[in-house]
Amino acid sequence: MGDGLMVVPLPDTRQLSDEVLEALRLRALRGYQLGFSETDLADILGVCRETVCRWCSAFAQGGLEALPHHRSGRPTGSGRTLSEDQAQHLQHLIDHHTPDQLGIAAPLWTRRAVQELIRRQYDLVMPVRTVGEYLRRWGYTPKRPQRHAREQDPEEVRQWLEETYPILRARAKSEGAEIHWCDETGVSANEYSGRGYARVGETPNLEVSGERFRVNQISTITNQGKVRFMTYTSTLTAVVFLAFLKQLLRGARKKVFLIVDRHPAHEAKMVGEWVEEQRGRIELIFLPRKAPELNVDEYLNNDLKSQVNAEGLPDTKEELETNFQRFMNQLKELPNHVKSYFQHPKVQYAAATRE
């Protein structure tokens, strides 16, 4: 900084209104999508880097609905009823056990489940709201659960993570190929995952269409931020899947390793025969069975479902398809956002490396 340049003072964020804080969150996310680092954004906006990191991580995992909207609250240490040792012990239990493993009747760790845990561990009945404040203070945020199939084979997953994928990544590097992660999803006309404010005791009304229609999509992404997609309104068949593969290869300048699940359309005989005819331009690589959490494209699908109807429910199938196209075409211009899908803990193994 040169001599004579006056430092512009910024107000303490604790003095800002909720509306201003919300605007800062959105500007931070926009800057992140444009490629600014979290450190630069923190300096520009006058907030802590950890705060920007928390906003970006929450958005990458669950879209705008997952953003933390709470304020920092009371000063650290005031009014707490748990000691530091007790707090650390509870966090260890939450991190390493499910509620049912500790005899608590709940499928996931919710505020009420943690409330029961505190009661059992320390014979302390704590208000649910206070439990929520502790969870936020400890760094926990509510997230949509990731489904895990009971039929999943742990050995098959281990082999994928430790052997199959590392070998595939090495092959891609030596052969100058691209690894694409592929998946399908669909959204119905009346599907909306957002929430709305209403008075206490009242429920917000969502006007929905009386018509039933749905639009589906096949997409692929790479850890370099590339996106390819195709929308369709029929069910997924081998013919539909082949149409997408042909479209994918028309725009491909490198060999494609396409990672897919074991949907019947992916394993169809006609698909295998067509792949063989391509003379090595494309290979299909199958994920472990019952392991959708290992497919990075699933996180794009989650993002799509939360955003595709965010501006209003469509009245026609054409309008819904337009919503799909708008979201995906915008995503194609945001490679950093696409790369953020690879930062989810379950798929960080597939993130780009500096080799």
N, C-alpha and C positions, 0 to 999 in steps of 0.2 A: 504494500500500500504506500503510495507516494506521500511526501511531506505535504501538509496542508489539506489533505483530503479528509473531510469531516465524516466520522462514523455515524450512520443513521441509526438512532435508537429504536428498538422495537419493544412494544408493550409485552408484559408478562402474559402468556397465553391463558393463565388462570383468571385474568381480568376481562377476557374476551367473551362475547355472547355466544350462545349455542349456535346461532346462525352463522357467525363469523368462523367458528371452529369447523362447522360443516363445510363451508366454502374452502377452507384451508385443506380439508381432507380431499375434496374433489380435485383441487388444483394440484395437490401432491400426486394423486393417481394419474392425472393427465400428464404431468411432467414425467412420471415414471414410464408411462406408455411411449412417450416421445424420446426416451433414452437417457434422461438425466439420472445421475446417480442419487442414491438416497442421501448421501452426505451433502451434495449440492442442494438438493431440495430442502433439507433441514436448515441449511444456512440461509437460503433465500426466503423461506417462509418464517424463520425464527422459531422453529420448534426443535425438540430433541430428535437426533437421528433414530433413536430407538422407537420413538413414536411413529416416524415415517415408515420405518421397517415394519412395525406392527400393522399399520394401515395397508401397506402393500401386500403383506403376507395374507391378511384376512381377505382382501379383495381377490387375490389369486386363488384362494381356496373356496370362496363362497360367493363372489360377486359383491355388488353394492350392499346387499342385505346383511352380509357378514361383517361389515365395518363396525368397529366399536364406537358407539355414540355416547358412552358415559364420560363423565368428567372425573378428574383425579380424586375428588372427594376430600375428606379430612386429612390433616397432616399425618404423616407416617407415625404409627405407634399410639395415636390417641384413641381411647375408647375401645381398644381391642380386649377380647375375652380369652384369647388363645395365646399361650406363650410361643416363643420362636421355635422351641423344640417340638411342641405339639403341632405347630403349623407344618414343620418339615416332615414330621412323621405322617401326617394326613396326606400330604402331597405324594410321599413315597407310596402310600397305599393306593391312591388314585391312579398313579402312573403305572403301577405294576400289577394291579388286580382289577377285575371286573366286579361290579356290585354283587352278583350272585356268588362269586368266589368267597365273598366275605359274609355271605348269609343275608344279604340285603335284597329285597324283592324289587329289582329294577333292572331292565336290560342295559341301561347306559347310566353314566354318572350325570345326574341332574342335580339341581339345588336340593330337592327333597331327599335324594339318595345320599348326598353328602351330609345333609342335616341329620339323617339317621346314623351315618357313620360317626359323626361327632358325638351323638348321644350314646352310642355303644362304646366308643373308645374312652370318653371322658365324663360320661353321665352328665352331659351338658345339653340342655334344650335351647337351641339357638334359633331365632327367627329366620325364616327362609330368605328374607331380604338381606339380612346380615351375612348369611351363607354366600349369597351372590356377590356381596362386596368382597368377601375373602377370596372367592374364586377369581374375580377380576384382578384383585391385588396380586394374586399368585401367578397370573399370566394365563388363566384359562378363559376361553371364550366359547359360547355355544356354537356348535357346528352341526350341519346335517350329517347323520351317521353314514359311514362307509360300510356297505354290506359285505359280510364275509361268509362265504358258503361253508357250511359244516362239512360238505363232501370234499372240500379242497384237500389235495394231497401235499402235505408239508415237504416231502422229499422232492416232489416234482417242482415245487416252488423254489426250494433250495438249489436244485440243479439249474433252473433257469437263471437265477441271480448270480450263481457262482461259476457256472460253466457255459451254458448255452449263450446267454447274452454277451458275456465278455468275448467269446469266440466270434460271435456275429459282428461285434463292434470292430474287432481286429480285421476281420475279412473285409468289412466295408472300407476301412482305411486303406488296406492293401490293394483293393480292387477299384478304388475311387467311386464307390457306390454311396447311395443315400439310404438311410433307414427311415421308413415311414411307419407311423403308428396309425392303424385304421380301426374305425368302429362305426356303428350305426346308431341312430337315435330318432325319436319322433316326438312331436308336440301336437296336442289336440287344440281345437279352437278355444276351449274354455280353460286351458291350463295356465295357471298364474301362481307362482310360488311366493310372491311378495306379500307384505303385510300392510295394513292400513290403520291409522289412528282412529279411535272412537272414544266417546265418553265412557267412564267407568260403568260397567254393567250393561253396555250396549255393544253390539257387534257390527262392524262395517259391512255394508251390502255391496256385492260385486255383481254388476249386471252382466249376464252371460247370454250367449247366442242359443236359440232353440235348435239350431242346426248342429249336426254332428259331422265333423270332418277333421282330418289329420294330415299333416305333412311330415314326411320322413327325410332323412339325410344320411349319406355316407360321406365321411371326411377322413383325411389323413393330415398329420402334422409331423414336422421334424424338429429336432432339438436346435436347429438353426433358425426356427421361426417361420418355416414355410407352411402354407395351408392349401389344401386341395379339397374340393367338395362337390357333391351332386345331390340335388333334391329330387324326390320322387313321391308319388302318392299311392303307389301300390304296395303290396307286401314285399319283403326282401326275398328274392329268388336268385338262382344262379344266373339267370339272364340279366337281371338288374345289376348284380355284382359284376358281371362281365362288362356291361356297358360302362361302369365306372372305371374298371381296370384299363379299358381301351382309352378312355378319356385321360386317365392318369399317365399312361405311357406316351400319349401324343405330346404332352407338355414336359416330358422328362428328358433331360440331357445326360443323365447318368443312370447306371443300373439301379434298380429299386429293390431293396429288401423290404417287403411289406409284412408287418407284424399284425396278425389277426387272431381272433378267438376261433373256437371250433363250431361256429354256426354251420348248419347243413349247407347253406349256399356257398360258404367258403371252401368246403370240402367236396363239393360236387364234382363228379367225373368230368363234365364238360369244362369246368374251370381248370382242373388239373391238366387236361389235354391242351387247352389254349395256352397256359403258362409254358408248357413244354415246347410249344411251337414258336415261342418268342426268342429262342436261342440265347438264353441267359440274360435277357434284358430285365427280367423280373423274377423274384423268388418269393414264395409265400412262407412265412415263418409263423408257426402256431404257438400261442401262449399256453401256459399250463391250464388245465381244465379248472373251471370254477374260480378263476382268479382275475376278475375284472379290475381290481384295484391296481394291478400291475400294468394296465394299459393306459398310457398317458392321454390318449384321445378321450377317455372317459371324463377327464377334467374339463376338456373343451365342451363336452356334452352338458355337464353340469352348469357351466357358464352360459351356454346357449339357452337352456331351459329357464334360467333365472332372468334372462334379458330379452328373449325374443318377443314376448308380449308385454314388455314393461311399459310401453307407451299406450296400451289399450288393447282389449281383446278384439280380434278380427271378426268381421261379419261374413267373409267369404273365404273359400279355400285359396283363392288367388291372393287375397290380402295377407293371409298367413304365410304363404310361400314368399311373398315380397318381404315380410318381416325376417324370414330366414335369410334371404339373399342379402338384405341390408346388413344384418349382423355379421354374416360371414365375409362379405366384401370389406367391411370395416376392419375385421380381424386380420385380413390379409395384409393390411397396411400397418399393422401393429406387431411386428416380429418380437419385440421385447415382451409383450403381453403373452404371446404364444409360448415363448421360452419360460415364462413364469409358471406355466402348467407343470413343467419338469421339476419345479422346486418343491412340489408336494412330497412329504417324507416317504411315501410309498413308491414314488417313481424317480427319486433323485438319482438312482443308479443309472438312469438313462439320459441324464442331463449332459450337455456338451462339456467336454474336458479340454484343457489347454495342453494338447499334446503336440 
